[in-house]
Amino acid sequence: MKVSMEQVKRVLERHGRPKTDLSEAARLLDKDHQVSDQSKLIRKVRHEVMAMPEVRAELVAELKARIERGEYQVSSEDIVDSMIRRAIADRIE
């Protein structure tokens, strides 16, 4: 449910609250609106991530072909770098 600033003004006028409450109400309404926008963005990103395949088949096929042709070379430094990055990422979760 969305509440407009006009509705907030009318409610405040009916209940005889001082005009200073209007700015507080506006601030809170704006904050709720920002949270709502963030919530929508989070839901959208989550949906897109969930729709992504667990395994990228095209990448797996390409790497498999390179391995079979003997063209896939990975340096030990790259392997260690990937292992360290994965360990750090696992700790963050």
N, C-alpha and C positions, 0 to 999 in steps of 0.2 A: 504494500500500500504506500503510495506516495502522498506526501502532505505538502501543499504549496505554501509559499510565504503568506499568501492572502488568507489562507485558512488559519494559519498561526496568528496573524494579526487579529482576525475576527474573534478567535477564542480568547486571546489576551484582552481584547476590548470588552468582551462580554463579562469576563470575570474581574474586571477592574484592576488588573495588574499594572504596575508602573511601566512606562514606555521603555525603561532600561532593560526589562526582561525580554523585550523584543530582540535586542541585539544578541542576547544569550541564546534565545530560541533559534535565531538565524544561524548562529555559530554551530549549535548542536545539529540543526537540520543539515547544514553543509557537511559536517563531519559524517553524519549518517549517509549522506549521498556519496561521499568519497569512499566510505567503507563498502557501500553497495557496488560501486564501480570496480573496486579492487576485487570484491567477491566474484563479480561476473568474469573478470579477467582470469582469476585463478581457476574458475570452473572451465573456461574455454581452454586454457593451457592444459589443464588436467585431462580434458577430453581428448585433445590432440595427442598428448603423450600416450594415453591409453590406446589410441588407435594405431600407434606406431607398431610395426612388427617387432617381435622379440629378437628375431635373427634377420639380418639384412641379407636376403638370399643372393642378390646380385653381387655383393661384396664377397660372400663365401664362395660363390662360383668362380669369380675372378681369381681369388687367392688360391683356390684348389687347382685351377688350370696352371697358374704360375708355378706352383709347387711341383706339379706333374712334369712341367717342361724344364724344371731345374732353374727357373729364373727368380725364385723368391729368396732373397738374401736379407737377413735381418742382423744388424750388428748387436753384439752383446750389450753395448751401451744403450741401445734402443730398448732392449728387453728389460734391463735394470730400471731404466727411466719409467717404463710402463708399469713395472711391478711397484715402484715407489709411489707413483701417482695413484694406483689402485688402492694401495694400503692407506694413503692419506684420505682418499675419497671414502673408503669404508669407515674410517674413524669419524668422519664428519656426519655420516648418516646416523 
